Structure formats: C-alpha cells, structure tokens
Amino acid sequence: MATRTVTELTDDLDGGPAQHTVRFSLEDTIYEIDLNKANRDALLTALAPFAAAARRVRGGVVEPATVREETPVDPRAVREWARSRGIAIPPRSRVPREVVDAFREAGY
C-alpha cells in the first residue's frame, strides 16, 4: 500500500488557499508568510518603493552559530575531583555540564 502526503498552503491573512511562501526580513528578524497571488502582489506592491530605495545586502542577515571547541575531559577525573569537593554527582550517567564547567574553571 502506498502512502501519499499532501501539503496544502493556507493564506496567513485570509485563511483561503495560498500559492506562495514569501520570506522577508525586517530589523534582523526573518519572516515567512504563506499568501495567495492577490495578497502576495499587495505585499510586493507595498514594499516596492522601500525596496527601490534600499541597499541590497549580500550574504544574508543571519550569522552562523558559533561552535565552541573544547578539549574533552576524562569523566573519571571529573568525578574524582567533584567527590573530593563534596559535589554530588551521579555514579554512571553523563557528568552534568555545570560540574564539567567548574572542573575546567578550576584549571584542570
């Protein structure tokens, strides 16, 4: 038996069927709205004078997320360190992030 999934766009303004998904940005926030042809045309017409006077920005407005590279720590060493300082730590599960951070801040 085959399964068929159908996605229907609904106009976010009037609730009717939509044919277009419009993405735009305003003051560092990216928006996406589903519109029918008439509402899309109305949006583009309203924005046209502003777009004509604006500068186009290349490369997008969203900066990539920063990835923090960390040197792995030995969980056994962290557990021993935590126990020696009276910090409660689970014996087998993952070492809590705040305990690892405290271990690093202590210079280990």
C-alpha positions as CSV (number, residue, x, y, z in Angstrom):
1,M,0.0,0.0,0.0
2,A,1.3,3.4,-0.9
3,T,1.1,6.5,1.3
4,R,0.7,9.9,-0.2
5,T,1.2,13.0,1.9
6,V,-0.3,16.3,0.6
7,T,0.7,19.6,2.0
8,E,-1.8,22.5,1.4
9,L,-0.8,26.1,1.9
10,T,-3.3,28.3,3.7
11,D,-3.1,32.1,3.3
12,D,-2.0,33.5,6.6
13,L,-4.1,36.7,6.0
14,D,-7.4,35.5,4.9
15,G,-7.4,31.7,5.5
16,G,-8.0,30.7,1.9
17,P,-5.7,28.6,-0.3
18,A,-2.2,30.0,-0.7
19,Q,0.1,29.6,-3.7
20,H,3.2,31.4,-2.5
21,T,5.5,31.3,0.6
22,V,7.2,34.7,0.9
23,R,10.2,35.2,3.0
24,F,11.3,38.7,4.1
25,S,13.5,40.3,6.7
26,L,12.8,43.4,8.9
27,E,15.2,44.7,11.5
28,D,17.3,41.5,11.9
29,T,14.2,39.2,12.0
30,I,13.4,36.9,9.2
31,Y,9.7,36.3,8.5
32,E,7.9,33.8,6.3
33,I,4.3,34.1,5.3
34,D,2.0,32.0,3.0
35,L,-0.1,34.1,0.7
36,N,-2.4,33.7,-2.3
37,K,-1.5,35.6,-5.5
38,A,-3.5,38.7,-4.7
39,N,-2.1,39.1,-1.2
40,R,1.4,38.4,-2.4
41,D,1.0,41.1,-5.1
42,A,-0.3,43.5,-2.5
43,L,2.7,42.9,-0.2
44,L,5.2,43.3,-3.1
45,T,3.4,46.5,-4.2
46,A,3.5,47.9,-0.7
47,L,7.2,47.1,-0.3
48,A,8.3,48.2,-3.8
49,P,9.1,51.8,-3.0
50,F,11.1,50.8,0.0
51,A,13.0,48.1,-1.8
52,A,13.7,50.5,-4.7
53,A,15.3,53.0,-2.3
54,A,17.1,50.4,-0.2
55,R,20.6,48.9,-0.5
56,R,20.8,45.2,-1.2
57,V,22.8,43.2,1.4
58,R,24.7,40.2,0.0
59,G,25.4,37.1,2.1
60,G,22.3,37.1,4.2
61,V,21.5,38.7,7.5
62,V,21.8,35.6,9.7
63,E,25.2,34.8,11.0
64,P,26.1,31.2,11.5
65,A,26.0,29.8,15.0
66,T,29.4,29.8,16.8
67,V,30.7,26.3,17.6
68,R,32.7,26.2,20.8
69,E,35.6,23.7,20.5
70,E,36.5,22.1,23.8
71,T,39.2,19.7,24.8
72,P,37.4,16.5,26.0
73,V,37.7,15.8,29.7
74,D,38.2,12.5,31.4
75,P,34.9,11.7,33.2
76,R,36.7,9.7,35.9
77,A,38.9,12.7,36.7
78,V,35.9,15.0,36.8
79,R,34.0,12.6,39.1
80,E,37.0,12.2,41.5
81,W,37.5,16.0,41.6
82,A,33.8,16.6,42.3
83,R,33.6,14.0,45.0
84,S,36.8,15.4,46.7
85,R,34.9,18.8,46.9
86,G,31.7,17.4,48.1
87,I,29.8,17.9,44.9
88,A,27.0,15.4,44.3
89,I,27.5,13.6,41.0
90,P,25.7,10.6,39.5
91,P,27.9,7.5,39.5
92,R,27.2,6.3,36.0
93,S,25.3,8.8,33.8
94,R,26.7,11.7,31.9
95,V,28.6,14.2,34.0
96,P,26.5,17.4,34.4
97,R,27.6,20.3,32.3
98,E,27.9,22.7,35.3
99,V,30.3,20.2,37.0
100,V,32.5,19.9,33.9
101,D,32.5,23.8,33.6
102,A,33.5,24.1,37.3
103,F,36.3,21.5,36.7
104,R,37.6,23.5,33.8
105,E,37.4,26.8,35.7
106,A,39.4,25.2,38.5
107,G,42.2,24.7,35.9
108,Y,42.0,21.0,35.3
